[in-house]
Amino acid sequence: MKKLITAAVIVIALLAAVSVVKDVAIKTAVEKGAEMVTGLRLTMSGFSAGILSSTVSIRGLRLHNPKGFTDPVMVDMPEIYVAYHLPAVLGGTIHLKEARIDLAEFMVIRNKDGVLNLDSLKSLTAQKQGRTVQDKSGKPMKMRIDLLRLKIGKAVYKDYSGAAPSVKEFSINIDDTYTNIDNPNTLVSLIVVRALSGTAIAGLANFDVGSLSRSVSGSLASAQKAVTAAKATVTTAVAETKTTLATAAATAKGATDTAKKTAESLGGIFKDLGSSKE
């Protein structure tokens, strides 16, 4: 019995050690990968990777502004969840089977020198130059996301270039689903486009969001199709429910009428029987 308990303790300790090492390795990979894609520093308050499953959960992730900006944070993401394809990752391709990004706040800032923080994003610069972000070896970074769910709460624009700081906040509350994101440029551009869409920030910041929209038009179109399909499904379900309820009501009414007629008929029979006995 003691040997069994000892063996169990050793196994648990080994699993814990593997979990810690795995967490550190993947956390470092995430930080370095984000730096290569964005060119900016990334921090997180919580991180955990599944021991037996290829999943990662990140909490309190923040993408920081470059030097020269008063506000330290560009993007605040309370939670990120990814399920990755381990063989592909080991082979050098960032293949995420699923990614869920909860983005609470996206900050667009023009500093006192007139510099826009968005212009510091490496992937946007690469997108404008018609190339893909490169990995450590200088080759185009390989990335694929099968399913992306993107939530964005609000976008904020701050302008420090005038006599007094100007702040504009926009509540957008989007919850979109995308499929087949095939490179890091598309991912970053998609987030920027969705964060600025439906707001006046692009105009206020004199930022060309149109070219980014065109570059990710395929992903945006697929998301719109998904939304349309979802709405159609809901509409069909509502219509079917209404039809079912109407049919049930008609059936219930028919049953009530039949029961009423049956009762009246039986009442007549009993009345006739009573009369015949007299």
Buried (B, 14 or more C-beta within 10 A) or exposed (E): EEEEEEEEEEEEEEEEEEBEEBBEEBBEEBBEBBBBBBBBBBEBEEBBBEEEEBBBBBBBBBBBBBEEBEBEBBBBBBBBBBBBBEEBBEEEEBBBBBBBBBBEBBBBBBBEEEBBBBEBBBBBBBBBEEEBBBBEEEEBBBBBBBBBBBBBBBBBBBBBEEEEEEEBEBEBEBEBBBEEBBBBBBBBBBBBBBBBBEBEBBEBBEBEBEEBBEBBEBBBEBBEEBEEEEEEEEEEEEEEEEEEEEEEEEEEEEEEEEEEEEEEEEEEEEEEEEEEEE
